[in-house]
Amino acid sequence: MSANAPEQPQPDNGDTGSLYEKHKTIHARTAHGRFANWRIFLVLFTQLLFYGTPWLMWNDRQAVLFHLVERKFYIFGLVLWPQDVFYLAILLIISAYGLFLVTAVAGRLFCGYACPQTVYTEVFMWIENWIEGDRPARMKLEKAPMDARKLRIKATKHALWLILSVFTGFTLVGYFTPMSELLTELKTFSFGPWETFWTFFYGGFTYMMAGFMREQVCKYMCPYARFQSVMFDPDTLIITYDPERGEPRGTRKKGADPKALGLGECVDCGICVQVCPTGIDIRNGLQYECIGCAACIDACDEVMDKVNYPRGLIRYSTENAMARHLTKKEILGHVVRPRILLYSVILAAITLTTAWFIAHRIPLKVDVIRDRGALARETDMGLIENTFTLRFMNTDEQAHRYRIKATGLDGLEVGGAAEVDVPAATTTSLMTSLQVQPDAGKKGSNPIIFEIEAMDGSNIRIREKAVFMLP
């Protein structure tokens, strides 16, 4: 056909294509090896923290509690109030920079080992393997017609999934409502509407995400998979397949010399695809669906051991290392680079500064409110008196007694209550008055300072500005 010939119209067969890949159930094979062991350890560690922390006690209360009713966050010996939202912002910044740093160094380690989606999917798969068996047994069961045996197996699996999901939702609520209250309500089935809603809402999402959607969350819903490439550079450690060693791939007898056969070291067994929780083939190069779990490394190393080839056909490496054939020592030498140093310095500076401020944080906040109903009045002794309401917020874990003084005008004295007891982690209001001679200052507003000092030797002292009105 001539290059200048007009393009012939194609017949319309009604197939306009699809924007989405048809979902295929992934029956991931169980991987064994050092990375699988690390994943098991981190799954158990993170879940021990999540499920166990609400049961820890500290000073006769729950150690970690974000009490929404009292509007107080208890984190062991630290008590945060709504006014301390600054620390929440700092925590988010630290988490973001920590994620940037880890991703720039070693890719999606968080996704592969600590992400809640990965963790709960892993736990659900443990249950699935225990009930239904490994990959071949699950695939066989999936194709089998529904009968009493299949119904029993599926019902048992889903029942265990639901129990774990509801317990997960119950634990989450325990971070916001004291566990002691939840246990009391559980005995009488008298949960409040919000506790009931969030228990089943979070439990339902756990059941749906980890039981059914699984890799769909990582491939289509998680934004991190989309912008991770921005954090990567040629020296970022990623899971890579070595095509120079592996290609051309092909089957062969055990112990056969691949060079004599004109083949690479990849035996094309497909096990690296079978163990992948997102169903990708790492031999096609790095893909955004890869969550960095390293299951393919364990699987490939196991196969290499069986055929007496060296490990590392699939391994953690970098783009530069693959192109320049760098050694492990040279790869580690490229870890320390300007980008990593910048992230590390910023992260260390923010973390150390925040730790210093928390360590030197004064556990007392005082709001001074003038009595606007009577700006000033003259007492029987001829003194001018202003009335104030002092609102004390004791953020410490122990009660304190405070002494109140005022400075800023000559002869300024506290005419009302000069001492106040504030219980631990509570707010107390005190109405007091200040008195001064009529000629102690100018007419109108005069700046003064309230000085509040702890009387129990705890070295707590703050100063608050206020205004004294003279007629």
C-alpha positions in Angstrom: 0.0 0.0 0.0 1.3 3.4 -0.9 2.4 5.7 2.0 0.2 8.4 0.6 -2.8 6.2 0.3 -5.8 7.3 2.4 -6.4 5.3 5.6 -9.1 2.7 5.1 -12.0 2.9 7.6 -12.0 0.2 10.1 -15.2 -1.8 10.7 -17.1 -0.9 13.8 -17.3 -4.1 16.0 -18.8 -2.3 18.9 -15.6 -2.6 21.1 -14.6 0.9 22.2 -12.1 -0.3 24.8 -12.2 0.1 28.5 -10.6 2.6 30.8 -10.2 0.0 33.6 -8.5 -3.4 33.7 -10.9 -6.3 34.4 -10.3 -7.4 38.0 -8.7 -10.8 38.4 -8.6 -12.5 41.7 -4.9 -12.9 42.8 -4.1 -16.0 44.7 -0.6 -15.1 46.1 1.7 -17.9 46.8 3.4 -17.8 50.3 7.0 -16.7 50.1 9.7 -17.8 52.5 13.0 -16.1 53.2 14.7 -13.3 55.1 12.4 -10.5 53.8 9.3 -12.6 54.5 10.6 -13.0 58.1 11.1 -9.3 58.4 7.5 -8.7 57.2 6.1 -11.2 59.7 8.1 -9.5 62.5 6.9 -6.0 61.6 3.3 -7.1 61.1 3.3 -8.7 64.6 5.1 -5.7 66.1 2.8 -3.0 64.6 -0.3 -5.0 65.6 1.0 -5.6 69.1 1.4 -1.8 69.4 -2.1 -1.1 67.9 -4.0 -3.7 69.9 -2.0 -3.5 73.1 -1.5 0.3 73.6 -5.1 1.0 74.7 -4.7 -1.5 77.6 -1.6 0.2 79.1 -2.2 2.2 82.2 -0.3 5.3 83.4 -1.0 7.2 86.7 -4.3 5.3 87.2 -5.6 6.2 83.7 -5.2 4.9 80.2 -1.7 5.6 79.0 -2.7 6.7 75.5 -6.1 8.3 75.2 -7.4 11.0 72.8 -10.4 11.9 75.0 -12.8 13.8 72.8 -15.3 14.4 75.5 -12.8 16.0 77.9 -10.9 17.5 74.9 -7.6 16.2 76.2 -5.0 14.0 74.7 -3.1 11.8 77.1 0.2 10.3 75.8 1.8 8.7 78.8 3.0 11.6 81.0 2.1 14.2 78.5 -1.3 15.9 78.5 -2.2 18.0 75.4 -5.2 20.4 75.1 -6.9 21.9 72.1 -4.5 24.9 72.4 -1.6 22.4 71.8 -2.7 21.7 68.2 0.7 23.1 67.2 2.3 19.8 68.3 0.0 17.9 66.0 1.1 20.0 63.1 4.7 19.3 64.0 4.0 15.6 64.3 2.5 15.6 60.7 5.6 17.4 59.4 8.0 15.0 61.1 6.0 12.1 59.6 6.1 13.6 56.1 9.8 14.2 56.2 10.4 10.8 57.6 8.5 9.3 54.8 10.4 11.4 52.2 13.7 10.3 53.7 12.9 6.6 53.8 11.5 6.6 50.3 14.5 8.5 48.9 16.8 5.9 50.4 15.0 2.6 50.0 11.8 3.1 48.0 8.4 1.9 49.3 9.6 0.2 52.5 6.6 1.7 54.4 4.2 0.2 51.8 5.7 -3.2 52.0 6.1 -3.6 55.7 4.1 -1.2 57.8 1.2 0.3 55.8 -2.1 -0.7 57.4 -3.4 -1.9 54.0 -0.5 -4.2 53.6 -0.5 -5.3 57.3 -4.2 -6.2 57.4 -4.1 -7.9 54.0 -1.2 -10.0 55.2 -3.1 -11.0 58.4 -6.2 -11.8 56.4 -4.1 -13.9 54.0 -2.6 -15.8 57.0 -6.2 -16.7 58.0 -7.0 -17.6 54.4 -4.0 -19.9 54.1 -4.8 -21.5 57.4 -8.5 -22.2 56.4 -8.2 -22.8 52.7 -4.6 -23.9 52.2 -1.9 -22.5 50.0 -2.2 -21.2 46.4 -3.1 -24.4 44.5 -5.7 -25.4 47.1 -7.3 -22.0 47.1 -7.4 -22.0 43.3 -8.9 -25.4 43.2 -11.5 -24.4 45.8 -12.4 -21.3 43.9 -13.2 -23.3 40.7 -15.1 -26.0 42.6 -18.9 -25.8 42.7 -20.6 -24.7 45.8 -21.3 -27.6 48.1 -21.5 -28.1 51.9 -17.7 -28.4 52.2 -16.9 -25.2 50.3 -19.7 -23.3 52.1 -18.3 -24.4 55.5 -14.7 -23.4 54.6 -15.8 -20.0 53.2 -18.1 -19.3 56.1 -15.4 -20.1 58.6 -12.9 -17.8 56.8 -15.3 -14.9 56.6 -16.4 -15.4 60.2 -12.8 -15.1 61.4 -12.3 -12.1 59.1 -15.4 -10.4 60.6 -14.4 -11.1 64.2 -10.9 -9.6 63.6 -12.4 -6.6 61.8 -14.9 -5.8 64.5 -12.2 -6.2 67.2 -10.0 -3.8 65.1 -12.8 -1.3 65.1 -13.4 -1.7 68.8 -9.7 -1.2 69.5 -9.7 2.0 67.4 -12.6 3.4 69.4 -10.6 2.5 72.6 -8.2 5.3 71.6 -10.9 7.9 71.9 -13.2 6.5 74.6 -11.6 4.9 77.7 -11.3 1.1 77.5 -12.8 0.8 81.0 -16.0 2.6 79.8 -16.1 0.4 76.6 -15.8 -2.8 78.6 -18.6 -1.7 81.0 -20.8 -0.9 78.0 -19.9 -4.2 76.3 -21.1 -6.1 79.3 -24.5 -4.5 79.1 -24.6 -4.0 75.3 -25.2 -0.3 75.9 -22.8 1.3 73.5 -23.4 4.9 72.6 -24.4 5.7 69.0 -20.9 7.1 68.0 -19.0 4.2 69.6 -21.3 1.7 67.7 -21.0 3.6 64.4 -17.2 3.9 64.4 -16.6 0.3 65.6 -18.6 -1.1 62.7 -17.6 1.6 60.2 -13.8 1.0 60.7 -14.4 -2.7 61.1 -16.4 -2.8 57.9 -13.7 -1.0 56.0 -11.0 -3.3 57.3 -13.1 -6.3 56.2 -13.7 -4.8 52.8 -10.2 -3.5 52.1 -8.1 -6.4 53.4 -10.6 -9.1 52.5 -11.8 -8.1 49.0 -10.1 -5.1 47.5 -6.5 -5.8 48.5 -4.2 -4.9 45.6 -6.9 -2.7 44.1 -6.3 -0.2 47.0 -2.6 -0.1 46.2 -3.1 0.1 42.4 -6.0 2.6 42.1 -6.9 4.2 45.5 -3.6 5.0 47.2 -2.1 8.3 46.0 1.3 7.4 47.3 1.8 4.9 44.4 1.2 7.8 42.0 3.7 10.4 43.3 6.4 8.0 44.7 8.4 8.5 41.5 8.9 12.1 42.4 10.9 11.0 45.5 13.0 8.4 43.6 16.3 9.1 42.0 18.9 6.9 40.2 20.5 6.1 43.6 17.3 5.0 45.3 17.3 1.3 46.4 14.4 -0.4 44.6 13.5 -4.0 43.8 15.1 -4.8 40.4 15.5 -7.7 38.0 18.9 -8.1 36.4 18.2 -8.7 32.7 21.9 -9.1 31.9 22.0 -12.2 34.1 18.5 -13.4 33.4 17.9 -13.0 29.7 17.1 -14.8 27.5 15.0 -16.7 30.0 13.9 -20.3 29.5 13.4 -23.7 31.1 16.2 -26.1 31.4 17.2 -29.2 33.4 18.7 -28.9 36.9 22.4 -28.3 36.7 22.5 -27.4 33.0 24.9 -24.7 32.0 22.8 -21.8 30.8 25.6 -20.4 28.6 25.9 -23.7 26.7 22.2 -23.5 26.1 22.3 -19.8 25.1 20.1 -18.9 28.0 20.3 -16.5 31.0 19.9 -17.6 34.6 16.1 -17.0 34.7 14.4 -20.4 34.5 11.1 -18.7 33.6 9.3 -20.5 36.5 6.9 -17.6 37.1 7.1 -18.0 40.9 8.1 -14.3 41.3 4.7 -13.4 39.8 2.9 -16.0 41.8 4.1 -14.6 45.2 3.5 -10.9 44.2 0.5 -9.5 46.2 -0.3 -7.1 43.4 0.2 -9.6 40.6 2.9 -7.8 38.6 5.9 -9.3 36.8 9.0 -7.6 38.2 10.9 -8.8 35.2 9.1 -6.1 33.2 10.9 -3.4 35.2 9.8 -1.2 38.0 6.1 -0.5 38.1 4.0 1.8 40.3 2.0 -1.3 41.5 5.1 -2.6 43.2 4.7 -2.1 47.0 8.3 -3.1 47.8 7.4 -6.2 49.8 10.4 -8.1 48.4 8.4 -11.4 48.2 9.8 -11.8 44.6 13.4 -11.6 46.0 12.7 -14.4 48.5 11.0 -16.6 45.9 13.7 -16.1 43.3 16.5 -16.7 45.8 14.8 -20.0 46.7 14.7 -21.0 43.0 18.3 -20.0 42.5 19.4 -22.2 45.4 17.6 -25.2 43.9 19.2 -24.8 40.5 22.6 -24.0 42.0 22.8 -20.5 40.6 24.0 -17.5 42.6 21.3 -15.5 44.4 20.5 -11.9 43.5 18.8 -12.3 40.1 16.1 -10.2 41.7 17.5 -7.9 44.4 17.5 -4.5 46.0 19.6 -2.3 43.8 19.6 1.1 42.1 19.4 2.3 38.5 23.0 3.6 38.7 24.2 0.3 40.2 22.5 -1.7 37.4 23.9 0.5 34.7 27.4 0.9 36.1 27.7 -2.6 37.7 28.4 -1.1 41.2 29.3 -3.3 44.1 27.3 -3.4 47.3 29.9 -1.2 49.0 29.7 1.4 46.2 25.9 1.3 46.3 25.9 2.1 50.0 28.4 4.9 49.3 25.9 6.6 47.1 23.2 6.6 49.9 24.8 9.7 51.5 24.0 12.3 48.8 22.8 15.9 49.0 19.1 15.1 48.9 19.4 12.6 51.8 21.6 15.0 53.8 19.0 17.8 53.4 16.1 15.5 54.5 18.1 14.2 57.4 19.2 17.7 58.6 15.6 19.1 58.4 14.1 16.0 60.1 16.7 16.0 62.9 16.3 19.8 63.4 12.5 19.6 63.6 12.6 16.5 65.9 15.2 17.9 68.3 13.6 21.3 68.5 10.2 19.7 69.2 11.6 17.4 71.8 13.3 20.4 73.5 10.1 22.4 73.6 8.1 19.5 75.0 10.8 18.8 77.7 10.8 22.5 78.7 7.0 23.0 78.3 5.4 24.8 81.2 2.4 22.8 82.3 0.3 25.8 83.0 -1.8 28.1 80.9 -3.7 31.1 82.2 -6.3 33.3 80.5 -7.0 36.7 82.0 -10.5 38.1 81.4 -11.5 41.5 82.5 -14.9 42.2 84.1 -16.4 44.3 81.3 -19.6 45.0 83.3 -17.6 47.4 85.6 -14.4 48.6 84.2 -13.3 50.3 87.5 -14.9 51.1 90.9 -13.8 53.0 94.0 -13.6 51.0 97.2 -14.6 52.3 100.7 -10.9 52.9 101.4 -10.6 55.2 98.4 -8.7 52.7 96.2 -9.5 52.0 92.6 -10.4 48.4 92.0 -10.6 46.3 88.8 -12.0 42.8 88.7 -10.6 39.9 86.7 -11.4 36.3 86.0 -8.4 34.1 85.8 -8.8 30.7 84.0 -6.1 28.2 85.0 -5.4 25.2 82.8 -3.1 22.7 84.6 -1.7 20.4 82.0 0.4 18.5 84.6 -0.3 15.1 86.0 -0.3 16.4 89.6 -2.2 19.2 91.4 -0.5 22.5 92.1 -1.2 25.5 94.3 -0.4 28.8 92.7 0.2 32.3 94.1 -1.0 35.4 92.2 0.8 38.7 92.1 0.5 41.7 89.8 3.0 44.4 88.8 3.0 47.4 86.5 1.7 50.1 88.8 3.1 51.5 92.0 1.4 49.9 95.0 -0.7 47.5 93.0 -2.1 44.8 95.3 -4.3 41.8 95.0 -7.5 42.7 96.7 -9.3 39.3 96.2 -8.1 35.7 96.3 -4.3 35.6 95.9 -3.9 31.8 95.9 -5.7 29.0 94.1 -5.5 25.2 94.0 -5.8 23.6 90.6 -6.2 19.7 90.4 -4.2 17.6 87.9 -5.2 18.0 84.2 -8.2 20.2 84.9 -9.3 23.8 84.3 -10.2 26.1 87.2 -11.6 29.6 87.1 -10.9 32.2 89.9 -12.4 35.7 90.3 -10.0 38.2 91.9 -9.5 41.9 92.0 -6.6 44.4 91.9 -6.4 47.6 93.9 -4.3 50.7 93.6 -4.2 54.4 94.6 -6.1 56.7 92.2 -2.9 58.6 91.3 -0.8 55.5 90.6 -1.0 55.9 86.9 -2.6 57.8 84.0 -6.3 58.0 83.4 -7.6 55.2 81.1 -5.8 52.0 80.4 -2.5 51.1 82.1 -0.6 47.9 81.2 0.0 45.5 84.0 1.4 42.0 84.3 -0.1 39.0 86.3 2.6 36.8 87.8 1.5 33.3 88.7 4.0 31.1 90.6 3.6 27.5 91.9 4.0 27.3 95.7 5.1 23.7 95.9 8.7 24.3 94.6 7.9 22.9 91.1 9.5 25.9 89.4 6.4 26.8 87.4 6.1 30.5 86.8 4.3 32.4 84.0 3.5 36.1 83.2 0.3 37.3 81.5 -0.3 40.8 80.3 -3.5 42.7 81.2 -4.8 46.2 81.4 -5.8 48.2 84.6 -8.4 51.0 84.1 -8.1 54.2 86.1 -11.1 56.7 85.9 
